[in-house]
Amino acid sequence: MAAAPASGVTVVLGGPGTGKSLVVTEAAAGRVAGGSSLERVIVLAHSRSAAQQLRRDITRRLDRAQTSAQVTTIHGLALGLLGRYWPHEDSPWRLLRAPEQESRIRELLAGAPADAWPESVRPALGTRAFARQLREVLARARQLSLDSEGLAALAAGAQDDLFAAAARFMEGYLTIGDFSGTLDYAELVYRCRLLLTEPDVADGVRASFDAVIVDDAHESDAAQVGLINDLARLGVPVLAVGDPHERIGGYRGASPTAMADLGGADARQLRLTRGFRCSASVTEALACIDSRLDQRTAAPAFSAAAPGGLVEARVFDDESAELAHVAAELRHAVSYGGARWSDLVVVTRAGRTQLSAVAKELIRLGVPVEVSGDEIALAEQPGVGTLLLALEVAARGGAPESDEARLLLSSPLCGLDGVSQRRLARALLAGHRNLGTSATLLGRCLAEPELLDGIELPEAEAARSLAGLLRRTARRLEAGAEVQQALWELWDGTDWPTRLREQALHAARRANADLDAIVELFDLAERMDDLRGAAGARTFLTEVSGQEIPADTGRELSAESRGVRVMTAHRTRGLEWEQVWVIGVQEGLWPRLTRAGLLLDAWRIDADQLAPPGQSLQLIPERQLFYVACSRARSALRVSAVQGVDGEGGRASRFLAELGITVERIHGRPDKLLSSAALVGSLRRTLEDETASPGLRRAAAVRLARLAGVAAPDSSAGFPGADPDHWWGIDPPSSSGVDTGGPITITGSSLEALLECPRRWFLSRRAKAEGGRQSRASIGDIVHLIAKQAAEGGLSADQMRAQLDRVWQQIPFEAEWLSATERSEIDQALDRFARYQSTGLNELVAVEKDFRVPMRIEDREVVLIGTVDRLEREPDGRLRVVDLKTGRRVLRESDVTDHAQLGVYQLATSLGGFDDVAGGERRVAPPALAFVRAGESLPALVSQPSIDDAPELPDHELAVGPTWVHDRIAEAVDIVRGGRFDAVECGACRFCQFATSCPVQNRAGKAKP
């Protein structure tokens, strides 16, 4: 009945899985069976991927082939009508995708006069966030059929100078679009509606189409609803299906009243009540979520498609444990449940901050993963990033910086892995020992290829080829070549394309994704064929790197998935899977309640007024997004969060409790992973277990030998780690020590870390393997900077807080509530520091003072370097170092007695490290740690005895002397020279980033026997 042809407007409401898309398919097929054709029946979907799927479904229902099928998006329909009835004078209209639109807005903002915008927002004009907000304002205005004059009138009525400036910008933006023959999405629909007001065009449209069928009509914005109603007023029958509670495109302007506005009061309304997707358990959970949404716009309740089913809500210890359990369940579903990988999906809330990390961890845990290329911004694709880096270097003349050189050497353009780079670095050092360290020479070899002369190694030849490629590309740019030609020079100058092709033909998912992204990059370069030379290359790089919105290429949309899909909740719209895992459902992340706009809030714009600034209501759309993500499941739905503690990620979301089931707390990690890596690990543990029986160990060895001979389709090892030739620790050490080739540099913090745990020091300081800094590290940096400004400029506590206000919003916090807690504590810390500074008990000599002091420890040269927060002079003339600490933990005096960092500061002072500011004074007063978060009115000060007064530690004899600091430095020098960096259980184990691979810890963080 819902799919039967009818005149006027028919609106069909149905919940998830009730057959809305089936109604669209049957309606289109019915129209064709009744004598029409797909050329005369317009079928509109919310995206190109959905349109492709609908086209396939409709075609399968027909008994004859169709040409020029009108299965498209509403923007595709509008562009077609515009091209037919209002062609551009010079070339066909071109649709600006969102990344290109933001780039154009940033370009226009950069060229605008300074007085075009209010003074209060001028510092933000060059930011991407402001360009994004301005793009949303322009789109919102056009969705409400407002031109620049209409927006200016609203701004004048609200006396809002910022929106008045946006109205002036809008006029210039539209004018430039007309000259260039480009339109953005909102402008396209606006102009199409204007076009339909012309009698000749209306007659032509009326004669061309027999019906308009709209899938997911709830995702339409006000202008799109208006366009559909315009077609209905021309006499074209309209069928629209949707569910207001599944509206998740609000950030793109989707109207909450779209379904009610279609056809108005005269529309015929039908309801779908039978479910075809969700099991009984999933249906009940969805009903619990739906009950918290606006029931005035609700689709009718629907029945379950099958009895039973599974719904679980779990809270894990941390993200690592969460993904470990998810990986175990995914593999169990395939190994024991009979599911295919493509039947399973893992859904996250955020894309840029979650997708890559989740995908990498699942792959590490042995789960094949598919991430659509259109989920990730173009510049973030690995293959594209390599070409862009090479293009950037070529635009500067072809000589990369040291860090760039190492990245290019390890990239597919050169292909040197870590071992190959070390071999090349050693060869460079052997030939040019007087020019620096091996790392320095490796970083210089591409910019100075003459360093490679005389080195007969395959690695050196590869580096020479890459250096030559960069210089050839640089010369082409200097000669004024197009950017696309320079890119092709880089792409075609190595065997990388051949290798990618072979990998793609062997079903390598990463190779397919790289090829898709690189084709998209060349498409973009072709569209920007007016960019030439080095300047054009820099403009192109700015354009691509500034695209924060993933490009919707549609290249991968028809490919069948071969792994578990990992995607954002927004991308799940219109899809379904047998089992669904919704992860990372944390308060502050899902729901994300922060305001979408800070300066320009597009949702303030209404058709007849500009609303006053205020907190936008984000909870309802966030709940609708959660509802859609959960409703993708047929038989099983698992929702999870992690148990955050103070400062570590917040709390589990309120949405878990809204599923209507008990939330389960899961501790630890799964006991057993059904993966190749877990199997190999289990066999290797058995083989090395001296308590196991000889027969069992022999059987493990035989299994490992068999697994070592298995190859994957791309010829790589099928079971990595099974071959003993690749086991760590099998070969003897490559060297018995380290020749540093010069003085050993020691800092206070590095000495402390090296003595505490040599392994952690090596991985963090030498291998640079430590991850990004957390919000507390950022806060510490900011407090130190403000303290420096306060000391130099005499700032009061209020002035320091004002400085903090300027940067606080830029600090990344794991949860909103944590920001407020931290801010309160830091404000109190600044008060304590201001009072300490005003006491003036000691003379302030210097702040953030660097030192560099050479010395000898036995037979080795050592250089002490570092920076002291405050250098003060006591009344008796002695120098005192005060080190500011922003952490919560306050040390006791017994903990500070042998504090290595303070000891280095003392020794540097006594050796003349501050002679330039202290007038030659070298006597040392007891240094102190100032804990600004603790203390009553002043920071809590914990002092260390002066090495002038106490050169030895209690109960410790000096081994090197003359002070205990010399002994500690000697220990550090012995460790570095010996080249053996053992793991040591210590207080840092609780927060060490390398604990999972530590040989002295198990998963519980306890020492192994």
N, C-alpha and C positions, 0 to 999 in steps of 0.2 A: 504493500500500500504506500509506504514512504517513497519507494522508487518509481511509482507510477507517474507517467507524464501528467502535468496539471498546469493550468494557467496561473498567472499572478505569482506571488511569493509564498513558498512553502519553507518553513523552518522546522528542522528535525533536531530534537534534543535527545542526547543519549550519553550515558556515562562511559568510562573507559572499557573497551572490549565488547561493546554492545552492537557492533556492526555498522558504525557510521561510514567507514570507508567502503564497506560492502554496499551500502545504500547508494553511494556515489557511483561505484562501478556498475551496479545494476541499472541505475537511472540512465547513465550514458549509453550502456548497451541497449537498453529499451528504446531510447530515442533513435538509435541507429537501426534497430530492428523494425521500427515503425516507419522507416523511409528516409530518415535524416542521415547525416554522416558526421564523422568526428571533425570535419572541417567546419561544420555549422553548429556543433555543440561545444561550448566553451566549458572546460573542466579546470577549475582553479585549485591549486594546492598551496600550502604555506611555504614550501621551499622547492628548489629544483630537484632535490633527491626524492621528495615525496611525489612530485609530478612525474618523475621517471617511473617510480613504482606504480602509480595509478595508470600510466600509459600502458605498462606491461599487463596489468591486471585487466584493463578494459579490452585490450587487443586479444587476450586469451578468450574473452567471452564472445568475440565476434566470429562469424563464419566466413568473412571475407576481409581482404586487406584494405587498409585505409590510408589515404595520403593527407598530408598537411594537418595532422591531428592537432587540435587546439587544446592540448593538455599542458598547462603551463602554470606559472604563478601570476598573481594579479599584476605584478610589475612587467612580466613578459607580455601580458595582454595589452597593457597600457602602452608599452614601447611599440608593439605591433600596430596599434591604432594610430599612434603618433607618426610612425613611419609611413603609414598608408595615406593618412589624410592631412598631415602637416609636416612634410619632410624638411630637413634643414637645407639651407641654400647650397652649402659647400660639400658636405659629407653626411652620411647617416648619423642620426643621433647616437651618442654613446653614453651608456649608463655608468655613472661613477659608483664603484663599490665603496663600501664604508672606509677601508684603509686609504683609498685614493682621495676620498672626500676630506678626511681629517688632514691629510698631507696638504691639500690645497688650502684648507682653512689656516693651517700654520704658516704657509707661505704668504697668504694675504695679511695675516696678523703681523708678520715680520716686516712687511712693506708699508704698513699703515703709519700715519703720523702719530707722534707721541700723544697729542692732545685728542685723539679720536676716542679714547677710553677714559673713564674716570681715573683719577690719580691713584685711588686706593687699590685698583686691580692691575695697574701697569706692570708691577713685578711678576705677575702670573701670566702675562700675555704669551711668553715664549714657552710655556709648559704644555706638555701633551694633555694634561688633565683639563686645562682651560679650553683647548681646542676640542676635546671630546664633549665637554659640556656645551660649548657653542654649537657644535654639530647637532646635539640633541635639541637645542632651542630652535634652530632653523627647521628641523624636521617636525617638531611639535607645532610650530606656527603653520606650516604648510598642511599638516594633517587636519588642522582646524580651519583651513581655507583662508588663512591670514596672509596678506602681503606685507611688505615692509611698512607701508603706511598704517595698516591695521595694527601691527605690532607696536609701532611708534605711538599710536593713539592709546593703546592699553598702558604703555609705559608712562605716558603723560598723565593719564588718569590716576596712576599709582604713585606718580612723582618719583619714578625709579630711573636714575641716570644710567645705570648699567644696562638695563633692557632697552633704553633709548639708543645707547651706543650699539647694541646688538641689532636693532632695527636698521640703523645706518649701514652697518656691516652687511646685513642681509641684502640690501639694495645693490651694493657693489658686487657681492658674491653672485647674485643672479645675473647681473649684466655680463660678467666674465664668462659664466656658463653659457649664455646665449652666443657670445662670440666664438667660443671654442666648440660649440655643438655638443656639450655634455650636460647631463642632468643627474641629480641624485634621486634616490628612490622616492622621497616625498614630493619633490618637484615634478617628477614624472606623472604621478597620479593626479596632482593638482592640475597640470596642463591638460591631461586627458579629460578631466571633468569639464574644463573650459571648452575643449574641443566638441564635446557632446552637446553643447548648447547651440551649436550651429545647425540649422535645419537640414542642410545637405548631408552633413556628417551623420545626423540622427537617422535620416532616411536610409543612408547606406548601411549603418549598423543594424537597423531594424530588418533590412532585407538580407543581411549576411548571416545572421545567427538565429537558431531555433530555440536555444535554451542556454542558461548559465547555471552551472552546478558548482557549488563551493564546498570544499572539504575543509574541516577545521576553521570554520568561519569565526569562531571565538577569538582567533589570533589577528583579526582585522582591526586596523586603526580607524579613526573617525572618517578620514578621507576615503579609505578603501570601502568602508560601509556605504559612504555617499556615492561612490562610483557604481557599486552593485545596485543600489537603489535607483540611480540614474538609468541604468540599463533596464531595470524593471519598469520604470516610468515610460520607457520607449516601447513597451509591450513585449519585451523578451521575458519569457518565463524564468523564474529563479528558484532553485532548490539549494538551501544552505543547511549544512549539518554541523553540529558542534556541541560543546559542553563548556559553559562559562567557568566551571571550576577547574578546567584543564588549561585555562589561559595562563601562559608563562612568558608571553612576549611583551609584557608591560613595559620593560625597559626599552623596547623598540616602538612603543606607542600603542600597543594593542588596547582597545577600548573595553572597559569592564561591562559596558552595556551594548556591545556589538550585536549579540544575538537578539536582544530586545529591539534594537533600532532597525534591524533588517525588515523592511516591509511595513514597519509600524503596526498600528492596531489592526490593519486589514490582512495581515499575513496569516496564513493557515499554519497551525502548529501541531506537530505530531511528536510522540514520545516513544523511545525505545527502552524496553524494560527487560529484555532477555539478554543475559551475558553469554558470550562465546569464548571468553579468554580465561578469566580468573577462577581458581579453585575456591571452595567454600571458605577456607581460612583466610585467603588473601582478600576475598570479597568482604568478609567481616571487618578486617583491619582497615580496608579502604572506607568502609561505611563510618568507622569511628573517626577517621580524619575528616571525611566529608561533612560530618555533623557539626564541625567547628567552623565551617565556611558559611557564607551568606545563603540561607535556604530560600530566599526570595528569587534567586537566579539559578537554583539548583536544577540539574537534570534529574529525572525520576530515579528512584532506587532500582537496582538491577539484580537479577538472580545470578547464582554461581553457575559456572560452566560445568563443574565437576565437583563431587564431594571430596572431603579430605584437604590435603595441601599442608603446607608448612609456613609458619610465620615466626620469626625469632627476632628478638631485640637484645643485643649483647653490649656490654661495656668491657673493654680490654684494658690491660695495664698501660700500653703505649701504642704508637703507630706501628712499630715494628712487630709487636705481638699481634696486633689486629690483622696485618697483612699476612703474617705467618699462618694464622688460623684460616683466613680467606683462601690462601693458596692451597692449604691442606684440603679444604672443603671442595675447591674447584677440581683438584685432581681426584678426589674420592668420587665426585659426581661423574667423572669420565671413566675412571677405572672400574668402579663398582656399580654406578647408577645407570650406565648405558647412555649417558648424554654425550653429545658432541661438543667440542670446544665452542662452536658457533652458537650453541643453545644457551650459553652463559654470558653474563655481562656484569661488570663491576662499574658502579656509578659513583661519581664524585660531585660535589657541589661546585668547586672551582676548577678552572682549566689550567691557567698559567702556573698556579701555585701547587697543584696537586697531581695533575695527570702524569707528567714526566716521572716524578718520584715514585708514584704508584706503579707505573708500567715497568720501570727499571727494577723495582724490588720484586714484583711478581715474576719477571723474567729470571732474576737471580734465584728465585725459589723454584724454578723449573716449570713455569706456566707459560705457554705460548700466548702472546698478547698481540692484539691489533688495536692501534690507535689511528684514527682517521687523520690524514694530513690536514684536513680543514679544521681540526681542533687546535692546531698550533700555528702561531703567527709565522709568516714566511721566513723572516730573518732568524727564527729560532730553530728551523730545520737544520740538522747537522750538515748536510750536503751544501745547502745554500750558504750557511755560515762560512764554510771553507772558501767558496768562490768570492764571497763578499770581502773576506779578510785579504785574499790575494789581490782583489781589485783595489782595495784601499791602499795596500802597499804600493801597487803599480802607479796609482794616482799621485803618490808622493815621490816617485822616481825609481821605485823598485828595490829600495833598501829597507828591509824591515827592522823594527826594534828587536831587542833581545827576546822579550816574551813572545812577540809575534813570530819570530824565527823558529822558536821551539814548537809553537802551535803548527806552523806550516810544515815543519819537518815531520811531525807526527800525523799530518793530515793525509788524505788519499792522494794529494798532489805529489807527495814524496814517499810516504809509506814507511817511515822509519819508526819502529817500535822503541820501547825504552831501552832494550838491550842494544839495538843498533845505534841509537843515539849515544849511549855510553861508549861504545866501541869507537865511534867517530870522534867523540870528545877526547878520549885518551890519545887518539892519533894526532889530533890538533895540538894537544898539550905537549906531546913528545917533540913536535916540530917547532913550537912557538912558546916554550916555557916562560920566556921573558915577557910575554904579552898579556899574561893573566891566567886565571884559573881555567879548568876545562869547561866549566859552565859558561864562563864569559866568552871563551873562544867559540863554543857551539852557538851562542847567541849572535856572534858577529859573522859567522861563515857565509851567510846568505848575502849580507850587505857588503862583505869583503871577500868575494869568492877566491881571490888570490891566496887566501889562507889555506885553501884546499889543494894548492899545487904540490905535486910530489907525493900525495897520499893515494896509494893504489888500493883502494877498498871499494867494494860495491856501494857502501854507504856514502862515500865521498863523491862517487859518480852521480848518485841520485841527488845529492845536495847541489852539485854543479849544474845539473839539468834544471832543477827548480830555480836556482839563481838566474840562469839564462832565460827561463820562461818569464820570470818577473820583469827582467830588463827589456825583453822583447815587447811585452805588453805595455810597459812604461813608454817605450819609444812610439808605439802606435798611438797612445793617448796624446803624447807630445805633438804628434803629427795631425791631431784633430779627428781621430777615428771616433765612430759612434760607440757608445757604451756597450751595446749588444755585440759589436765586433771585438771589443776588448774582452768581454766575458767569453766569447767563443774561442779566442786565442788561449785563454787560461784553461777552458774546458777541453779543448781539442789538443792541447799541447802535451798531454801525458796519456798513459794507458788506463787512466781511471774510468773513462766511459766504457771501455771494453770489459774491464773487471766488473763494473756495475751491471752491465748487460748480462754477463755470464751468471752473476749471482742472482739476478732477477729471474733468469730462465730456470735456475735451480730452486725457485720458490723462496728466496730470501726476502723476508718482509721488509727489512731495513732498506735493502736495495730498491725495492719497488717504491717505498716512501720517498727515498732520496730522488729517484728519477721523476716522480710526480712533482716534487717541490722544485726541482731544477727546471723542468718544463714551464712551470708557473713563473719562475724567475725570468726566463727568456721571453715569455709572453709579455711580462711587465716591461722588460727592456725594449721590446719591439714597439710597444705602445708609446714609449718615451723616446722615439728615435730622433728627437730634436736635441737630445743631450749628447754633447761631443767633448772630447778632450778630458784633461784632468779635472777641470772645473765641473764638467757634466757628470763625470764619475762620482765626484764628491756629492753633487746634488742627488744623484741616483741612490747613493749609499744612505744619505739622510732620509730619503723617501722610504726606502725599504726598511731600514732600522726603526723608523718612526711608526711603522704599521703595527699597532697593538692589537688590531682585530684580525683574527684568522681569515684568510681569503677562502671564499666558498668556490672552489674550482669545479667540484662535481666529478673529478677524474676518477676517484676511487669508489664512487657510489654504486656502480654496478658490479663491482668485484665481490665474489663470495668470500666471506670471512673464513680464515683458516685457524683462528685462535680466539681466545676470550676477548670480547670487546671491552675496552676501558674507555669510558666516555663521560662527558659532563651530563648533568640532569637535563639541561636544555636540549642536548642533542638526541635524547631518547624519545622525543616527541614523535608519535606516529609509529613507533616500533614496539616489538614485544619479544620476550625470551622465555624459555622454560623456567629458568631460575635467575634471580636477580640478587646481587649484593649491593646494598647502598651503604657506603662507608664514610667515615669522617663526619658523622652528624653531631657536630659540636656546637655548643652555644657560642655565638659570636661569628661562627662560620656558616651555620645553617640552623636557625635563621640568621641572616646577615642584616642587622637592623640599622647599620649606619646610613646616613643620608646619601642619596645618589649624587646630589649636586651640592657643592659648597659655596660657589660664587653665583653660578647661573643654574638655577634649578628649573628644568624644562616643565616640570609638572605644576609650576605656579601659573602657567599660561592656560587660560580658559577662553572660550569663544567670545565672551563679553567682558572679561576682567582679568587683571593680573593679581593673583592672590598674594597676600602678605607672606614673607618668608616664614617657614615653620618646619617642624620635623615631619617628613613624609612618612606615611604609614607603610612600613615594609613587611610587617608580620604576615598579612594576608597573602601577598604574592609569594612570599617564601614558603608558606604552608601549601599553596597551590602547586608550587614547584616540587615540593616533597611528595605531594599526592600523585603527581604525574610520574615521578621516578618510581614510586612503589607500585603504581598500577601497570607497570610494564611486565610484571611477573605473571606467569601462568600457574605454576604449581608451587613454587617456593620463593619466599621473600625473606631475606636476612638483612637486618638493619643494625649498624654498629657504630659505636663511638669509643673514645678512650677516656680513661679516668685521669683527668688532669689534676695536678696539685698546684699550689700557689706558684705562679710564674712558669708553669709548664703546660699551657695549652687550654686552660679553661675547663668547663664542665660539659658533661654529656647534654645534648640538646633536649629541650622540652618535648620535641617531636617524638622521641622514643616512647614516652608514656602515652602519647595520643594514639598509638596503634591498638590500644585496648588489651594488651597482653602484659605479662610480668617481664620486667627488664632483668636479664640475667647478668650477673657479674662473673667474668671469666678471668682467672688468674694464670699468669705464666704463658708459655708458648706450647704449641701442640707437641705431643710426645714423638710423633712420627710423621714425616713428610713423604708422600708418595711421589718422589721425584728421582731423576737419574742421579743428581748430586747427592741426595740422601742415601740412595742405594750404594753408591761408590764410597761414601763416607762410612757407612755401616760396615762394609766389607773391609775397608782399610783399618778401621778400629779393631775389628776381629783379628785381622792379620797381625797387628802389632800388639795384641793383648797377650802378654806372657802368661797370664793365668788361664787362658783358653787351652783346650786340648789340642795336641798336634794335628789330629785329623780335621778339626774344625778350622784351624788356621790354614791347613793345606787346601781345604775346600774353598775358603775365601780367596786364596791366591789363584786357584784355577778359575773361579768366576771372574776375578779381576782381569786375568789374562784374556778371557773370552770377550769381556766388555771392551778392553783396549783395542781389539781388532774390529769393532763395529764403527762404520762411517756413516755420517749423516748425508742427506741428499746433496748438500753443497760441498761434499768431500771433507768437511771438517770432522773432528772427533765426535762420535755419537755419544760417548760417555767421557766427557773431560775429567781428567784426574785419575782415570783408571790405569794409565800407562805409568809405570814407575819412573820412566825417564823424565817425567815432568813433576815429580814430587819434590817439594821443598826439603832441604836438609839431606838429600841423598848424596849430592856432590860435596866434596870438601870445600872449605872456605876459599874464595878466590884470592884472598890475601890475608896476611896475619896482622896487618896494621894499616894505618892511614898516614900518608905523607901529606901533611897540610900545605907544605911548600911556602910557609910564611908564618907570621905571628898568629896565634890563636886568639880570636876575639871573644871576650866574655862580657855579658851584660848581667845586671843584677837578677832580673827575672829568669834569664836563661840558665844561670848558675843554679838557682833554686830548683828549676824544673829538671835539669840534668842530673843533679844529685838525688832528687826525689825518685825519678824513674827514668833511666837512660833511654828505654825504648820509647816512652811517650815523647821525650824531648826530641829524639831523632825523627819520629814520624811527623811531629808537628812543626819542628824548626827546620830540619834538613829536607825531609821529603815533601813538606808543604801539604800534608794530607788532611790537615784540620779543616773542618767545615766552617761555614759562615758564622759570624758573630751573632749572638742572640741579643734581645732587646736590652738586657742588663749591661752587656758590654757597651752598647751604644750609649746608654745613660751615663756610664762611667766616663766615657770620652767627653760627653757634653758637659758634665759637672766639672771635669778638669779644665776644659776650655773656659767655662764661665768663671771658675776660680782664678784662672790666670788674668782674665779681663778685669775681674774685681780688684785683684792686687795691683795691677798696672794703672787702672783708672779710678780706683777708690769707689767702686760701685756699692750701693747699699743693698740690703736684702730685697727690697722691692724692685730695684733696678736689675738685680740678678734674675728674679722671677720673670721680669719682662723679657729678658734675653732668652729665658727658657721657653716662654710662650711662643717665640718665633720659630722654634724647631721641634716642639714637642709632637706635633701631629705627624712629623716625618719619621718618628721612631716606630718600628714594627712591633706590635704587641700581639701575643697569641690570642688574647681575648680582650673585649672592651672593658670589662670590670677591672682587669689588671692595670690598664692605663690609669684609671682613677686612683687605684691603690698606690701605684708607684709615684704618681704625681704628688699625692699628699705627703709621702715619706720624703721625696726629694725637696719639696718646699720646706719641710722642717730641717732637712740637712743644710739647705742654703742659709736658713736662719742661724743655725749653730755656727756655720763657717763665718757668717758676717759678724757675729759676736766675737769669735776667736780673732778675726782680723782686726777688729776695733780695739781689742784689749791692748795691743801694742807692747806686750811684755818683752818681746825680742825685736831687734832691728831686722827688717826684711832686706836681704841682700840681693836675691834674684828669684825669679819664678820660671819654671819650665827651663831650667838651665842645663844645657848639654855639657858633657865632659868626655874627654878622651885621654887616657893616661897609659903610656907604655910602661911595662915593668918586666922583670924576669922572675920566673919560678923555676928554680934549679937551672937546667940547661935550656929552657925554652922561653922564647919571647911571647909575652901575653899583652894584649891591649884591652884595658877596661873601658867600656863605653856605656853611655846611658844618659838619662835625663832625670833630674830630681825635680819634684813638684815645687818645693819651697826650700830655699837656703836662707837660714836665719843666723843672726849673730847674737849670742847671749851677752848679758851685761859684763861678764868677765872676758869677752872677746872671742871665746871659742865658737866654732861654726857648728850649727845644728841642722840636720836634714830632716824635713817633715814630709812624709809620704802620705798623700790623701788616699783613703780607701772608701769606696762607695758600696761595698757589699754589706750584707746584714750580719755576717758572722764576725764577732769581735774576738780577737786573740787575747790570750792571757800573757802576762809578762814572761812566764816560763816558756811559752811557745815562741817568744820573740828573741830569747837569749841568743840563739844560733840562727836567727833569720838571715838567710844568705843575701837577700837583696839589700837589706839595711847594712850588712857587713861590707858589701861591695861599695856602697855609698860612703861608708866610713873610710875605707881604704883609699878610695879615689880622693877624698878630701885630704887625708894625711899625706898623699903623694903629690899634692899641688894641683889637683884637677880643677880648682876654682880660684887659682892665683889671680886670674885676670879681673875678678870682681871682688875678691876678698882681701886685696892688698897684701898678699903673701902669707896670710894667716893659715896655718895648717893644723892647729890644735882642734881636736874633735870633741864636741859635746855629745851626750847620749842622743842618738837619733830616735825618731818616734813615728809610729803609724797613727794617723788621725782618722778615726772611724766616724765619718760625718753623719751616718744614720743613727749613731748611738750617742749616749751622753745626755745629761740633763739640759744645761743651757749652752755648753760648749761641746765640741766633738770629743769622743772618748780617746784619750791619748795613751798609747802603750809604748813604753820606751825600751831601748836595748842598751845595755852597758857600753860605755865608750871603750874602744880598743886601746885608747891611751891609758885608761884606768884598769882595764881587765883584758889584756891581750890573749889570755888563755880562757877556755871554757871550763867550768867546774868539772872535775873528775876526768879531764882529757889532757894528755900530754901533747905538746907540740911535736909534730913530725918533721915539718919543714920550717915553720915560723917565718918571721918573728911574731905573727899573730895567728889566731885560729882562722881568719879569713884566708891567709896564705895557704893554710892546709887544705881548706875547701877548694880553692882554685887549683891546687896541685892535684887533688882527686879528680876534678873535672878534666884537667889536661891529660891525665893518665887514661881516662875513659875515651876521650876523643882520639888520642894517639893510638890506643889499642884497637879501635874500630869495633869493639864489642859492646852492644847496647842492650843490656839485659833488662827484662821486665822485673819490676819490683812492686810488691803490694804496698800501697801507701794510702794516704788520705785522699789523693786525687782519683782513686779508683771509682769513687761514687759518681763522678761526672766526666770520666775519661771517654772521649769519643772513640777510642780504639779498644774498648773493653771486650767487645765481642770476639776479637781475634787474639786476645791476650793469652799467652801460654800459662800464666799463673792464676787465671780466673776461669770459673765455669759460668753457666748462665745466671746463677744466683749471685755472682760477684764474689764468691768465696775462693780462697786459695785451694788449689788442688793438692792432694797429698803427694 
